[in-house]
Amino acid sequence: MELTGVLSTLNGIAAIVVVLGLCLYFHEAGHFLAAKAFGCKVHDFAFGFGPSLIAREYGETTYRVNAIPFGGYVRIAGMEPGSEPVAGGFHAIARYKSAIILCAGVAMNVVLAVIVFTVVALWVGVPDPTDNSIIIGKVIPDSAAERDGLMVNDSLVAIEDCRLSLTLREVSEGGVAYKAGLRTGMVISKFGNTPLILPMRLYRYLLESTDEQVKIVALDYSAAKLTDQQTIVLLPRPNLQQEADCKRAMQALEDAWGVKFGDLDTSTIVGTIALRPGKPVNMTVLRDGVETKITVVPAPAWARQAVRDRSGAITAPHTRIGRIGVVLQGARRRASWGEALKVGVMGSYGAVRMVGVSLWFIATKQIQGAAGGPVAIMAMSAEQARVGWDAVLRWVGIISANLAVINLLPFPPFDGFRIALLGAEGIMRRRIDANKELALTLAGFIVIVIGLLIFTSRDVLNLIRYGTP
């Protein structure tokens, strides 16, 4: 293996260690700090698993650094499921204190998310609201973009000679589109049953159509339910006589339907590239104040692509797509500490909310086939390392938010189950039978292990077949 390959592999392994190590260790550190604050006896607090490389005893606690650096653990007296109360143990203190100890792990996962999102904001800056440029932030080595001449700091101004997107920047009240049900902010996503990304593709489909009315599918991402986001409307086919460039073509549609289309956006660029694996894509970039046309041939790759059925529900099958190997970003400026902290807090809130909403969508079958196991997390961590360590840190924040939400689920052996038991004990004013608690915990643990085995086997098969989970 060449040196670059070895370094890439080591970089990926380091990313896996950081993602899993930080997320799990911070969770256990939350339990540890709260237990110490309430005077609980803590036998062990360890970073990593397996045999100890370093072990030092301070007071009543042994602190360890173990050989396998994927997380950590804390062993609090009397906290094991089914344990009887012991002096200085988990069940020897007030139940609300025990609940705080359990909640502290979740809280530390949220704190970790705030920290990493704040660090990323300080590192790479925050979006500049005065500049709508789409800039190439990174070019991945040995990628199609590097081969075909794209460079860091190039500003993408057009793709396939089009500077517009299918986002409806404005829908005039009383116009044809408004009467049909389209609204400002919606994105035209299909012509009939055919997916659309480029505005000019819509124009050409209309040129080829002989129907008096055409079916248009639009998405309203502000709708809370996925099944409410999709709108299907019938619009009169405009009288289009000839081919035209993008600006004149879309002006004809704007005049006919009473809409205005938005500027080129990242989704249009990424979507166009994804739909053309192995086929040339013409891009116009602004470099040093001069517009330059560059043709890039995206490399074919397997990836999960979101597909909506007629109801609006989403599946994510593996699809052959095109990738050029760049990271796109908006214009950025340096952030103050206050701005960065605000970004960190809002980023953490957004990540937690996203996880909660996603779990709800999966539970209500609005999203199918989206869950992944530890192998998927490790594979994605290594992939983020190829993009850059700012991407790894963002991934840490997302995974930490996942752990925070999942650990609050009232299902054994998650913390949420233990919190629910403490609540029930508070109502009954007595301890739930330790053997029953142990049996429920073991049953839940078995279910979780079976689920993880299923996810792991599926993720491994997908890695073998597609190179991605």
C-alpha positions, 0 to 999 in steps of 0.5 A, a space after each residue: 500500500 502506498 504511503 498516501 493510502 496508509 495515511 488515509 487509513 490511519 486518518 480514518 481510524 483516528 476519526 473513528 476513535 475520536 467520534 466513538 471515544 468522545 461521544 461515549 466517554 462524555 456520556 459516562 463522564 456525565 454519570 461520573 461527575 453527577 455521582 461524585 457531586 452527590 457523594 455516591 461511591 464510584 469504583 471505576 472510571 475508565 477511558 476505553 475498554 479491555 485490559 488497562 494500560 494505566 490504572 491509578 487509584 485516588 480515594 475510592 475510585 480507580 481511574 483507568 486508560 484501557 487498550 481499546 479507545 472506543 468510549 469508556 465506562 463508569 462503575 457506580 456502587 449499587 447501580 448495576 441492574 438488580 443490585 441491592 442498596 449499598 451504603 453510599 450507592 446509587 439506591 442509597 440516595 434520594 431518587 431525584 438525585 439518582 435520576 439526575 445522575 442518569 440524566 447527566 450522561 444525556 446532558 454531557 452529550 448535549 454539552 459535547 455537541 455544543 463544544 464541537 459545533 462552537 470549535 468548528 465555528 471558530 475554526 472555519 468561520 460562520 456564514 456571511 449573510 451579505 454574500 450568496 456565493 457558492 464556494 469550493 471549500 475543499 478539493 479532495 485529492 485524486 478526485 475528478 474535481 482535482 483532475 479536471 481543474 477545479 480549485 479551492 476558492 473557486 466560486 460556482 456561478 452556473 451549471 450547464 450554463 444555468 444560473 437559476 434553481 427550481 426554488 420558487 423565490 416568488 409566486 404572484 397572488 392571482 397568478 396561474 401557479 398560485 391558483 394551482 396551489 404553488 407557494 413561495 419557497 416551494 421547490 419544483 421536484 418532478 415533471 410528471 413522475 420524472 425527477 427534476 434538478 435543472 431548470 432547463 430540463 423543465 423547459 425542455 420537457 415542456 417543449 416536448 409535451 403535447 398535453 394542454 396541462 402538465 403535472 408538476 410536483 413541488 416540495 414545501 420543506 416548511 411542512 412538519 410532516 413529510 407526507 404534507 411536504 409534497 404538492 401535486 398540481 396541474 399547470 397549463 403548458 405554456 406556448 413555447 416555440 423554440 429553444 432558448 438559453 436558461 435566462 430567456 427560457 425561465 423568463 418565459 415560464 415566469 411570465 406564463 405562470 406568475 412565478 420567479 425562480 431562485 438563484 443557483 443553489 448548492 442543492 441544484 449543483 449537487 443534484 445535477 452532478 449526482 444524476 450524471 455519473 461518468 457524463 460531462 458536466 459543464 460548470 462556470 466558475 469565478 476565479 480571480 474575478 474572471 469567469 471560466 468554463 470547466 467540464 468535469 466528469 463525475 466519478 460513479 459511486 454508490 450512495 443512498 439517495 432519497 426517493 419519495 413515493 406518491 404519498 411523500 414518504 421517503 426511502 433511501 435505496 442505494 443508487 449509482 450517482 456522480 461525485 466530483 470530490 469537492 466540499 461546497 460552502 457559502 461565503 464565510 467570515 471569522 466568528 467572535 467567541 460569542 457568535 461561535 457559542 451561539 452557533 454551538 448552542 443552536 447547532 446542538 439544539 438543531 441536531 437533537 431536534 433532527 434526531 428526535 424528528 427523524 426517529 418519529 418519521 421512522 416510527 410513523 413509516 414516513 422514512 424507511 430503511 434509514 437506521 444504521 448500526 456501529 459499522 455505519 457510524 464507523 464507515 461514515 466517520 472514516 468518510 468524514 475524515 477524507 473531507 476534513 477534520 472540521 467535518 469529523 467534528 460536526 459528525 461528533 456533534 451529530 452522533 452525540 446528539 443521537 446518543 442523547 436522544 436515544 438514551 432517553 428512550 424508556 426502553 431497557 437498558 437505556 437511561 430513559 428506562 431507569 429514569 422511568 423506573 425511578 419515577 414509578 418507584 417514587 409514585 409507589 414509594 418503594 423499590 421495584 423488585 430487583 430481580 424483575 428489574 434485572 429480567 427486564 433489563 436483560 430482555 431489553 439488552 437481548 433485543 438491542 443486541 439482536 437489533 445491532 447484529 441485524 444492522 451490523 450484518 446489513 451494513 457489512 453487506 452494503 459495504 461489501 456490495 456498494 462500498 458504503 453502508 
